Amino acid sequence: MRSPNDESSAGNESAGERPGVPASAQTPAGRSPRRRALLFAGGTALVLGAAGLVIPAPYVLESPGPTFNTIGEIGDSPLITIEGEQTYPTAGELALTTVFVSGGPNGAVNMGEVVGAWLDPEDAVLPVDFVYPPGTTRGDVQEGNAAAMTSSQESAVAAALDQLDIPFTEELSVAGIMEDAPAEGILEAGDVLLSVDGREVTGVESLREFLNETEGAPARITVRRDGEEQILEVTPVLGDNGTYQMGAYLSIDFTFPFEVAIALENVGGASAGMMFALGIIDKLTPGELTEGRNFAGTGTIDADGQVGPIGGIEQKMVGASAAGAEFFLAPEANCDEVSGNIPEGLEVVSVKTLDDALAAVETLAAGNGAGGLERCPDGN
């Protein structure tokens, strides 16, 4: 394409001067009213298009983030520190994976960034309302992520100790009551659950077991309220998940026989729980769980060792592969997102429980291959 100067010069050569029209008023052929209108429209479109690229867009972008070795160090300090109990040397990696999230309450992204993410197969573009409820603030996100991280760490310690048959105590208290639930007007926030029909509540699993055994009959719930014990009667109902429930939100307080500290700043959410638990187990048991191999993974975990699904698993697999992981542990519930998206050279197995994850690491570390392990359908 020629420059405007070239175009104007060519017009003068072909048209010459028009008789009877002053030279100052002549219009070069290349500057006809129609051409000027087209140039103006094109220039306006370019300006508007450029402006559109910097206008805030209602999307959230997810891209691969860094990995952190749970049995390694951050700076000069171990990521996991255990005091008051014998620990053992470790090797290799049991890395948790992360996702960079931008947009929405975290700070608006523009259409240029959105288009770039659309064109990058490693990134994901999601509508803001798909990720965050309307009205969510940056403070809400930070507070929620911090709370989820703290809860996941406590659950990871509980799951690891339970896996190793190390006793600890677990106290359940009522955090809130669902509307129109069986417990409404009977239980109160702050009630500590002590027993069901005379049997001691030792954790979520025992409470679930006792409520299921009622089969919908009234249950005598002993609670500690304001320092005094009370016996209340609640009639559980069958929930959508096939278990009997009271309709109470629960808070769990653990008391462990020794201190486990996890030093990980500027990372939030609950998705690192499974990898925290594996790191704790490795530090508390003789020998090197990984045999020096590099593992990565993701998944929530509860005190009973159940592994739950997470978000951004495609980006986490990419991040793990880029960091040199050989093997990746993925929650079974995320298999639909795993299948067809596994980076080349990364061996992925699916797990439902901490026991599954531990068995997978031991099998792969020993060089026995993933043939006998669970895999996501159509995976590598």
LUMGU-235064 format. One record per residue (C-alpha): x, y, z; residue in three letters; residue number from 1. Coordinates in steps of 0.001 Angstrom, whole numbers. Example, Ala and Ser with C-alpha at 12.3 -4.5 7.8 and 13.67 -1.06 7.14 Angstrom:
r u:12300, v:-4500, w:7800, res:ALA, n:1
r u:13670, v:-1060, w:7140, res:SER, n:2
//
This chain:
r u:0, v:0, w:0, res:MET, n:1
r u:1340, v:3431, w:-911, res:ARG, n:2
r u:1713, v:6318, w:1506, res:SER, n:3
r u:-709, v:9316, w:1251, res:PRO, n:4
r u:2110, v:11392, w:-259, res:ASN, n:5
r u:2625, v:8878, w:-3060, res:ASP, n:6
r u:-1109, v:8745, w:-3753, res:GLU, n:7
r u:-1463, v:12536, w:-3909, res:SER, n:8
r u:1488, v:12882, w:-6246, res:SER, n:9
r u:101, v:10321, w:-8681, res:ALA, n:10
r u:-3268, v:12120, w:-8767, res:GLY, n:11
r u:-1719, v:15401, w:-9821, res:ASN, n:12
r u:153, v:13757, w:-12668, res:GLU, n:13
r u:-2958, v:12172, w:-14173, res:SER, n:14
r u:-5454, v:15026, w:-13755, res:ALA, n:15
r u:-3428, v:18185, w:-14308, res:GLY, n:16
r u:-5024, v:21559, w:-13592, res:GLU, n:17
r u:-8723, v:22075, w:-14253, res:ARG, n:18
r u:-9526, v:25113, w:-16498, res:PRO, n:19
r u:-11252, v:27991, w:-14729, res:GLY, n:20
r u:-10596, v:26682, w:-11207, res:VAL, n:21
r u:-7940, v:28371, w:-9069, res:PRO, n:22
r u:-5036, v:26077, w:-8344, res:ALA, n:23
r u:-5621, v:26450, w:-4566, res:SER, n:24
r u:-9159, v:25062, w:-4926, res:ALA, n:25
r u:-8354, v:22077, w:-7139, res:GLN, n:26
r u:-9038, v:18592, w:-5716, res:THR, n:27
r u:-6504, v:15853, w:-6613, res:PRO, n:28
r u:-8078, v:12725, w:-8045, res:ALA, n:29
r u:-6916, v:10741, w:-5010, res:GLY, n:30
r u:-8773, v:13104, w:-2653, res:ARG, n:31
r u:-12275, v:12972, w:-4109, res:SER, n:32
r u:-15147, v:13475, w:-1618, res:PRO, n:33
r u:-15968, v:9752, w:-1842, res:ARG, n:34
r u:-12361, v:8764, w:-1186, res:ARG, n:35
r u:-12139, v:11169, w:1744, res:ARG, n:36
r u:-15330, v:9741, w:3211, res:ALA, n:37
r u:-13966, v:6231, w:2932, res:LEU, n:38
r u:-10675, v:7241, w:4511, res:LEU, n:39
r u:-12527, v:8993, w:7334, res:PHE, n:40
r u:-14746, v:5954, w:7927, res:ALA, n:41
r u:-11752, v:3631, w:7873, res:GLY, n:42
r u:-9794, v:5834, w:10240, res:GLY, n:43
r u:-12760, v:6077, w:12580, res:THR, n:44
r u:-13136, v:2282, w:12552, res:ALA, n:45
r u:-9472, v:1841, w:13392, res:LEU, n:46
r u:-9716, v:4310, w:16276, res:VAL, n:47
r u:-12865, v:2673, w:17611, res:LEU, n:48
r u:-11337, v:-778, w:17203, res:GLY, n:49
r u:-8200, v:265, w:19060, res:ALA, n:50
r u:-10320, v:1843, w:21790, res:ALA, n:51
r u:-12387, v:-1334, w:22029, res:GLY, n:52
r u:-9267, v:-3353, w:22770, res:LEU, n:53
r u:-8599, v:-1354, w:25927, res:VAL, n:54
r u:-12205, v:-1188, w:27173, res:ILE, n:55
r u:-12761, v:-3398, w:30255, res:PRO, n:56
r u:-14293, v:-6755, w:29299, res:ALA, n:57
r u:-16648, v:-8934, w:31422, res:PRO, n:58
r u:-14393, v:-11985, w:31380, res:TYR, n:59
r u:-12039, v:-13906, w:33635, res:VAL, n:60
r u:-8797, v:-15261, w:32217, res:LEU, n:61
r u:-7060, v:-18373, w:33552, res:GLU, n:62
r u:-3489, v:-19247, w:32611, res:SER, n:63
r u:-905, v:-21753, w:33909, res:PRO, n:64
r u:702, v:-20695, w:37180, res:GLY, n:65
r u:3823, v:-21856, w:39033, res:PRO, n:66
r u:4175, v:-25104, w:40947, res:THR, n:67
r u:5376, v:-25450, w:44547, res:PHE, n:68
r u:7104, v:-28559, w:45865, res:ASN, n:69
r u:5399, v:-29536, w:49133, res:THR, n:70
r u:8477, v:-31505, w:50234, res:ILE, n:71
r u:10852, v:-28760, w:49133, res:GLY, n:72
r u:11593, v:-25216, w:50182, res:GLU, n:73
r u:10328, v:-21728, w:49444, res:ILE, n:74
r u:13247, v:-19384, w:49743, res:GLY, n:75
r u:15310, v:-20690, w:52625, res:ASP, n:76
r u:12437, v:-22335, w:54519, res:SER, n:77
r u:10668, v:-25690, w:54083, res:PRO, n:78
r u:7179, v:-25397, w:52648, res:LEU, n:79
r u:5998, v:-27881, w:55313, res:ILE, n:80
r u:7524, v:-27799, w:58797, res:THR, n:81
r u:6676, v:-30427, w:61431, res:ILE, n:82
r u:7630, v:-29867, w:65075, res:GLU, n:83
r u:7223, v:-32325, w:67935, res:GLY, n:84
r u:7389, v:-35500, w:65815, res:GLU, n:85
r u:10132, v:-37472, w:64069, res:GLN, n:86
r u:10553, v:-36530, w:60394, res:THR, n:87
r u:12612, v:-38095, w:57613, res:TYR, n:88
r u:14550, v:-36849, w:54555, res:PRO, n:89
r u:12687, v:-36505, w:51275, res:THR, n:90
r u:13671, v:-36259, w:47612, res:ALA, n:91
r u:12034, v:-35522, w:44286, res:GLY, n:92
r u:8873, v:-33464, w:44069, res:GLU, n:93
r u:5261, v:-33638, w:45216, res:LEU, n:94
r u:4246, v:-30340, w:43688, res:ALA, n:95
r u:983, v:-28478, w:44062, res:LEU, n:96
r u:-156, v:-26604, w:40964, res:THR, n:97
r u:-1685, v:-23155, w:40551, res:THR, n:98
r u:-3563, v:-20995, w:38065, res:VAL, n:99
r u:-3129, v:-17282, w:37391, res:PHE, n:100
r u:-6591, v:-15672, w:37480, res:VAL, n:101
r u:-7206, v:-12168, w:36147, res:SER, n:102
r u:-10374, v:-10229, w:35503, res:GLY, n:103
r u:-13551, v:-9703, w:37486, res:GLY, n:104
r u:-13006, v:-8633, w:41106, res:PRO, n:105
r u:-9247, v:-9203, w:40692, res:ASN, n:106
r u:-9017, v:-6238, w:38307, res:GLY, n:107
r u:-10643, v:-5794, w:34923, res:ALA, n:108
r u:-9079, v:-7190, w:31754, res:VAL, n:109
r u:-9492, v:-5525, w:28360, res:ASN, n:110
r u:-10624, v:-7006, w:25058, res:MET, n:111
r u:-7048, v:-7089, w:23786, res:GLY, n:112
r u:-6127, v:-9429, w:26634, res:GLU, n:113
r u:-9281, v:-11474, w:26068, res:VAL, n:114
r u:-8519, v:-11896, w:22356, res:VAL, n:115
r u:-4945, v:-12897, w:23211, res:GLY, n:116
r u:-6220, v:-15519, w:25662, res:ALA, n:117
r u:-8711, v:-16841, w:23092, res:TRP, n:118
r u:-5843, v:-17350, w:20673, res:LEU, n:119
r u:-3638, v:-19082, w:23259, res:ASP, n:120
r u:-4578, v:-22770, w:23672, res:PRO, n:121
r u:-3055, v:-22784, w:27161, res:GLU, n:122
r u:-5442, v:-20119, w:28490, res:ASP, n:123
r u:-9143, v:-20192, w:29335, res:ALA, n:124
r u:-11668, v:-17373, w:28932, res:VAL, n:125
r u:-14768, v:-17501, w:31138, res:LEU, n:126
r u:-17646, v:-15056, w:31693, res:PRO, n:127
r u:-17271, v:-13227, w:35012, res:VAL, n:128
r u:-20695, v:-14377, w:36237, res:ASP, n:129
r u:-19675, v:-17988, w:35585, res:PHE, n:130
r u:-16831, v:-17645, w:38090, res:VAL, n:131
r u:-18022, v:-15061, w:40637, res:TYR, n:132
r u:-21515, v:-14279, w:41942, res:PRO, n:133
r u:-22726, v:-10762, w:41085, res:PRO, n:134
r u:-21503, v:-8164, w:43551, res:GLY, n:135
r u:-18381, v:-10106, w:44581, res:THR, n:136
r u:-15564, v:-7746, w:45560, res:THR, n:137
r u:-11823, v:-8214, w:45495, res:ARG, n:138
r u:-11897, v:-8345, w:49287, res:GLY, n:139
r u:-14496, v:-11114, w:49152, res:ASP, n:140
r u:-12261, v:-13138, w:46825, res:VAL, n:141
r u:-9166, v:-12677, w:48968, res:GLN, n:142
r u:-11021, v:-13503, w:52181, res:GLU, n:143
r u:-12652, v:-16587, w:50655, res:GLY, n:144
r u:-9394, v:-17868, w:49167, res:ASN, n:145
r u:-7545, v:-17375, w:52455, res:ALA, n:146
r u:-10243, v:-19196, w:54425, res:ALA, n:147
r u:-10290, v:-22054, w:51912, res:ALA, n:148
r u:-6513, v:-22378, w:52065, res:MET, n:149
r u:-6531, v:-22522, w:55882, res:THR, n:150
r u:-9313, v:-25100, w:55894, res:SER, n:151
r u:-7571, v:-27220, w:53251, res:SER, n:152
r u:-4352, v:-27257, w:55260, res:GLN, n:153
r u:-6139, v:-28428, w:58400, res:GLU, n:154
r u:-8031, v:-31093, w:56454, res:SER, n:155
r u:-4775, v:-32200, w:54821, res:ALA, n:156
r u:-3115, v:-32679, w:58209, res:VAL, n:157
r u:-6137, v:-34621, w:59469, res:ALA, n:158
r u:-6248, v:-36818, w:56351, res:ALA, n:159
r u:-2505, v:-37520, w:56520, res:ALA, n:160
r u:-2589, v:-38434, w:60211, res:LEU, n:161
r u:-5632, v:-40618, w:59681, res:ASP, n:162
r u:-3816, v:-42380, w:56826, res:GLN, n:163
r u:-892, v:-43034, w:59189, res:LEU, n:164
r u:-3150, v:-44098, w:62090, res:ASP, n:165
r u:-1938, v:-41203, w:64252, res:ILE, n:166
r u:-4779, v:-40222, w:66634, res:PRO, n:167
r u:-6132, v:-36674, w:66898, res:PHE, n:168
r u:-9371, v:-35100, w:68041, res:THR, n:169
r u:-12055, v:-33499, w:65890, res:GLU, n:170
r u:-14828, v:-31288, w:67297, res:GLU, n:171
r u:-17895, v:-30358, w:65250, res:LEU, n:172
r u:-19854, v:-27206, w:65906, res:SER, n:173
r u:-22818, v:-25592, w:64168, res:VAL, n:174
r u:-21838, v:-22675, w:61930, res:ALA, n:175
r u:-25334, v:-21982, w:60627, res:GLY, n:176
r u:-28739, v:-23486, w:59845, res:ILE, n:177
r u:-30328, v:-23900, w:56415, res:MET, n:178
r u:-33727, v:-22344, w:55858, res:GLU, n:179
r u:-36672, v:-24725, w:56494, res:ASP, n:180
r u:-34242, v:-27447, w:57610, res:ALA, n:181
r u:-35046, v:-30024, w:60350, res:PRO, n:182
r u:-32564, v:-28287, w:62671, res:ALA, n:183
r u:-34138, v:-24845, w:62232, res:GLU, n:184
r u:-35338, v:-23485, w:65562, res:GLY, n:185
r u:-33657, v:-26345, w:67439, res:ILE, n:186
r u:-29913, v:-26130, w:66885, res:LEU, n:187
r u:-28090, v:-22798, w:67092, res:GLU, n:188
r u:-24857, v:-21431, w:65685, res:ALA, n:189
r u:-22082, v:-22226, w:68141, res:GLY, n:190
r u:-23594, v:-25500, w:69412, res:ASP, n:191
r u:-20895, v:-28168, w:69766, res:VAL, n:192
r u:-22172, v:-31598, w:68709, res:LEU, n:193
r u:-21287, v:-34189, w:71354, res:LEU, n:194
r u:-23390, v:-37277, w:70631, res:SER, n:195
r u:-26287, v:-38733, w:68644, res:VAL, n:196
r u:-28567, v:-41134, w:70520, res:ASP, n:197
r u:-25902, v:-41544, w:73181, res:GLY, n:198
r u:-23008, v:-42312, w:70817, res:ARG, n:199
r u:-20055, v:-39928, w:70753, res:GLU, n:200
r u:-19577, v:-37785, w:67668, res:VAL, n:201
r u:-15871, v:-38017, w:66810, res:THR, n:202
r u:-16011, v:-36343, w:63406, res:GLY, n:203
r u:-18027, v:-35809, w:60246, res:VAL, n:204
r u:-17950, v:-39467, w:59305, res:GLU, n:205
r u:-19386, v:-40645, w:62645, res:SER, n:206
r u:-22103, v:-37965, w:62532, res:LEU, n:207
r u:-23062, v:-39031, w:59011, res:ARG, n:208
r u:-23179, v:-42679, w:60097, res:GLU, n:209
r u:-25379, v:-42010, w:63122, res:PHE, n:210
r u:-27858, v:-39864, w:61175, res:LEU, n:211
r u:-28157, v:-42467, w:58421, res:ASN, n:212
r u:-28927, v:-45144, w:60999, res:GLU, n:213
r u:-31964, v:-43167, w:62175, res:THR, n:214
r u:-33596, v:-43770, w:58760, res:GLU, n:215
r u:-35630, v:-40622, w:59354, res:GLY, n:216
r u:-36677, v:-41306, w:62971, res:ALA, n:217
r u:-36188, v:-38539, w:65575, res:PRO, n:218
r u:-32641, v:-38401, w:66954, res:ALA, n:219
r u:-31494, v:-37173, w:70366, res:ARG, n:220
r u:-28657, v:-34709, w:69730, res:ILE, n:221
r u:-26511, v:-33780, w:72720, res:THR, n:222
r u:-24846, v:-30397, w:72330, res:VAL, n:223
r u:-22727, v:-28073, w:74445, res:ARG, n:224
r u:-24266, v:-24600, w:74402, res:ARG, n:225
r u:-22864, v:-21726, w:76464, res:ASP, n:226
r u:-20826, v:-24181, w:78497, res:GLY, n:227
r u:-23747, v:-26454, w:79376, res:GLU, n:228
r u:-24901, v:-29725, w:77836, res:GLU, n:229
r u:-28394, v:-29977, w:76376, res:GLN, n:230
r u:-30284, v:-32836, w:74723, res:ILE, n:231
r u:-32316, v:-31763, w:71691, res:LEU, n:232
r u:-34519, v:-33767, w:69339, res:GLU, n:233
r u:-34071, v:-33429, w:65572, res:VAL, n:234
r u:-35726, v:-35519, w:62852, res:THR, n:235
r u:-33287, v:-35941, w:59919, res:PRO, n:236
r u:-34580, v:-35961, w:56343, res:VAL, n:237
r u:-33225, v:-37783, w:53306, res:LEU, n:238
r u:-31145, v:-35432, w:51170, res:GLY, n:239
r u:-30542, v:-35393, w:47435, res:ASP, n:240
r u:-27268, v:-37256, w:47931, res:ASN, n:241
r u:-29029, v:-40213, w:49547, res:GLY, n:242
r u:-27966, v:-39498, w:53132, res:THR, n:243
r u:-29983, v:-38306, w:56114, res:TYR, n:244
r u:-29264, v:-34720, w:57137, res:GLN, n:245
r u:-30209, v:-32133, w:59767, res:MET, n:246
r u:-29632, v:-29114, w:57529, res:GLY, n:247
r u:-26814, v:-27573, w:59560, res:ALA, n:248
r u:-23600, v:-26004, w:58315, res:TYR, n:249
r u:-20701, v:-27377, w:60338, res:LEU, n:250
r u:-17377, v:-25987, w:61497, res:SER, n:251
r u:-14574, v:-28418, w:62345, res:ILE, n:252
r u:-11905, v:-27798, w:64968, res:ASP, n:253
r u:-8945, v:-30202, w:65056, res:PHE, n:254
r u:-6487, v:-30822, w:67847, res:THR, n:255
r u:-3330, v:-32517, w:66578, res:PHE, n:256
r u:-645, v:-34203, w:68699, res:PRO, n:257
r u:2120, v:-32092, w:67101, res:PHE, n:258
r u:2444, v:-28932, w:65039, res:GLU, n:259
r u:2360, v:-28871, w:61258, res:VAL, n:260
r u:3025, v:-25483, w:59646, res:ALA, n:261
r u:2611, v:-24776, w:55942, res:ILE, n:262
r u:4354, v:-21667, w:54591, res:ALA, n:263
r u:2752, v:-20620, w:51306, res:LEU, n:264
r u:1918, v:-16974, w:50730, res:GLU, n:265
r u:-101, v:-15350, w:47942, res:ASN, n:266
r u:-1771, v:-18635, w:47022, res:VAL, n:267
r u:-5398, v:-19226, w:47957, res:GLY, n:268
r u:-8134, v:-21796, w:47587, res:GLY, n:269
r u:-8583, v:-25406, w:48618, res:ALA, n:270
r u:-7179, v:-27239, w:45605, res:SER, n:271
r u:-3762, v:-27995, w:47152, res:ALA, n:272
r u:-5178, v:-30192, w:49926, res:GLY, n:273
r u:-4292, v:-33571, w:48445, res:MET, n:274
r u:-694, v:-32566, w:47667, res:MET, n:275
r u:-261, v:-31100, w:51173, res:PHE, n:276
r u:-1402, v:-34433, w:52625, res:ALA, n:277
r u:1054, v:-36404, w:50479, res:LEU, n:278
r u:3880, v:-34076, w:51496, res:GLY, n:279
r u:3072, v:-34515, w:55188, res:ILE, n:280
r u:2970, v:-38302, w:54812, res:ILE, n:281
r u:6333, v:-38311, w:53035, res:ASP, n:282
r u:7948, v:-36261, w:55811, res:LYS, n:283
r u:6500, v:-38476, w:58563, res:LEU, n:284
r u:7523, v:-41838, w:57083, res:THR, n:285
r u:10968, v:-43401, w:56548, res:PRO, n:286
r u:12265, v:-43615, w:52997, res:GLY, n:287
r u:11648, v:-41399, w:50003, res:GLU, n:288
r u:8065, v:-41703, w:48802, res:LEU, n:289
r u:8856, v:-40431, w:45301, res:THR, n:290
r u:12179, v:-42268, w:44894, res:GLU, n:291
r u:13477, v:-38974, w:43534, res:GLY, n:292
r u:10837, v:-38705, w:40768, res:ARG, n:293
r u:8848, v:-35561, w:39997, res:ASN, n:294
r u:5118, v:-35663, w:40747, res:PHE, n:295
r u:2536, v:-32906, w:40565, res:ALA, n:296
r u:-1181, v:-32861, w:41183, res:GLY, n:297
r u:-4258, v:-31106, w:42440, res:THR, n:298
r u:-7450, v:-31822, w:44351, res:GLY, n:299
r u:-9298, v:-30826, w:47482, res:THR, n:300
r u:-9307, v:-33181, w:50429, res:ILE, n:301
r u:-11449, v:-33666, w:53507, res:ASP, n:302
r u:-10485, v:-35116, w:56858, res:ALA, n:303
r u:-11657, v:-38557, w:55712, res:ASP, n:304
r u:-9264, v:-38508, w:52748, res:GLY, n:305
r u:-11844, v:-37961, w:50001, res:GLN, n:306
r u:-10366, v:-36115, w:47009, res:VAL, n:307
r u:-12625, v:-33527, w:45369, res:GLY, n:308
r u:-12685, v:-31663, w:42033, res:PRO, n:309
r u:-11068, v:-28305, w:41341, res:ILE, n:310
r u:-11070, v:-25609, w:38662, res:GLY, n:311
r u:-8495, v:-24837, w:35990, res:GLY, n:312
r u:-7119, v:-28359, w:35683, res:ILE, n:313
r u:-6111, v:-27907, w:32037, res:GLU, n:314
r u:-3921, v:-24949, w:32975, res:GLN, n:315
r u:-2544, v:-26850, w:35976, res:LYS, n:316
r u:-1471, v:-29772, w:33799, res:MET, n:317
r u:296, v:-27370, w:31441, res:VAL, n:318
r u:2040, v:-25677, w:34374, res:GLY, n:319
r u:3104, v:-29038, w:35808, res:ALA, n:320
r u:4514, v:-30185, w:32467, res:SER, n:321
r u:6409, v:-26921, w:31996, res:ALA, n:322
r u:7904, v:-27337, w:35489, res:ALA, n:323
r u:9272, v:-30786, w:34604, res:GLY, n:324
r u:6702, v:-33077, w:36250, res:ALA, n:325
r u:6685, v:-36669, w:35022, res:GLU, n:326
r u:3401, v:-37684, w:36646, res:PHE, n:327
r u:193, v:-35835, w:37471, res:PHE, n:328
r u:-2488, v:-36833, w:40001, res:LEU, n:329
r u:-5952, v:-35609, w:38963, res:ALA, n:330
r u:-9274, v:-35892, w:40820, res:PRO, n:331
r u:-11515, v:-38479, w:39173, res:GLU, n:332
r u:-14328, v:-35897, w:39127, res:ALA, n:333
r u:-12235, v:-33753, w:36741, res:ASN, n:334
r u:-11739, v:-36511, w:34166, res:CYS, n:335
r u:-14020, v:-34848, w:31581, res:ASP, n:336
r u:-11657, v:-31859, w:31506, res:GLU, n:337
r u:-8512, v:-33993, w:31604, res:VAL, n:338
r u:-9369, v:-36233, w:28646, res:SER, n:339
r u:-7968, v:-34917, w:25402, res:GLY, n:340
r u:-6028, v:-32107, w:27105, res:ASN, n:341
r u:-3010, v:-33914, w:28563, res:ILE, n:342
r u:313, v:-32279, w:27606, res:PRO, n:343
r u:2681, v:-34502, w:25685, res:GLU, n:344
r u:4983, v:-36523, w:27920, res:GLY, n:345
r u:2903, v:-36104, w:31098, res:LEU, n:346
r u:1536, v:-39307, w:32678, res:GLU, n:347
r u:-1843, v:-38619, w:34304, res:VAL, n:348
r u:-3708, v:-40901, w:36722, res:VAL, n:349
r u:-7058, v:-40251, w:38389, res:SER, n:350
r u:-7688, v:-40614, w:42118, res:VAL, n:351
r u:-10741, v:-40538, w:44379, res:LYS, n:352
r u:-9077, v:-40811, w:47781, res:THR, n:353
r u:-5789, v:-40093, w:49510, res:LEU, n:354
r u:-5243, v:-43837, w:49631, res:ASP, n:355
r u:-5522, v:-43918, w:45806, res:ASP, n:356
r u:-3054, v:-41042, w:45485, res:ALA, n:357
r u:-551, v:-42646, w:47844, res:LEU, n:358
r u:-758, v:-45973, w:46020, res:ALA, n:359
r u:-279, v:-44233, w:42669, res:ALA, n:360
r u:2858, v:-42416, w:43837, res:VAL, n:361
r u:4335, v:-45591, w:45296, res:GLU, n:362
r u:3596, v:-47575, w:42126, res:THR, n:363
r u:4949, v:-44985, w:39706, res:LEU, n:364
r u:7981, v:-44173, w:41846, res:ALA, n:365
r u:8914, v:-47856, w:41849, res:ALA, n:366
r u:8931, v:-47808, w:38047, res:GLY, n:367
r u:5991, v:-50165, w:37663, res:ASN, n:368
r u:4143, v:-47922, w:35203, res:GLY, n:369
r u:547, v:-46707, w:35221, res:ALA, n:370
r u:-951, v:-49789, w:33583, res:GLY, n:371
r u:-2733, v:-50959, w:36732, res:GLY, n:372
r u:-3806, v:-47496, w:37891, res:LEU, n:373
r u:-7027, v:-45627, w:37214, res:GLU, n:374
r u:-6910, v:-43363, w:34144, res:ARG, n:375
r u:-9314, v:-40816, w:32749, res:CYS, n:376
r u:-11111, v:-42203, w:29659, res:PRO, n:377
r u:-9306, v:-41439, w:26399, res:ASP, n:378
r u:-6313, v:-40113, w:28321, res:GLY, n:379
r u:-2695, v:-40671, w:27351, res:ASN, n:380
//
